[in-house]
Amino acid sequence: MSKEIILTESGLKKLEEELTYLKGEKRQEISERIKVALGFGDLSENSEYDEAKNEQGLLEMKISQLEEKLRNATVMDDDDISTEVVSVGTRVKLLDLDEDEKLEYSIVGVNEVDLDNNMISNESPIALGIIGKKKGQIVDVSVPSGATLKFKILKIEKI
């Protein structure tokens, strides 16, 4: 049994685009490399052929993994995302009460994490601590270091 994959609509689109690229352009590119390498003759000593075949195997594995993710994906419909409570598909503004610092996170599925853009997994400690909470609530969040962080939820909006 495969694990359910939660995606936003933009995350679904990104995975579908990647799959299309891999199945089309990337497959064709590797196929051409194999054809060229075959032209070099003796396959027993043909490192270009071996490399291209290995890359082809890795590509097919990646395609298979993406197809599996898409089969098991649950897409958060924009219309189903509420700004009343924190959930996947929301952007949350928090006040770190210990540091008196404002933070902003977008809650996304595991496959869409982008820490450079403050997009955190719905399975991360902070997300787990704030999902289901409302604006104005003060929340204690336990983090792996053993510390407990205290946040006030200032704003909830759709991503």
Secondary structure, 3 states (H helix, E strand, C coil): CCCCEEEEHHHHHHHHHHHHHHHHHHHHHHHHHHHHHHCCCCHHHCHHHHHHHHHHHHHHHHHHHHHHHHHCEEEECHHHCCCCECCCCEEEEEEECCCCEEEEEEEECHHHCEHHHCEEECCCHHHHHHCCCECCCEEEEECCCCCEEEEEEEEEEEC
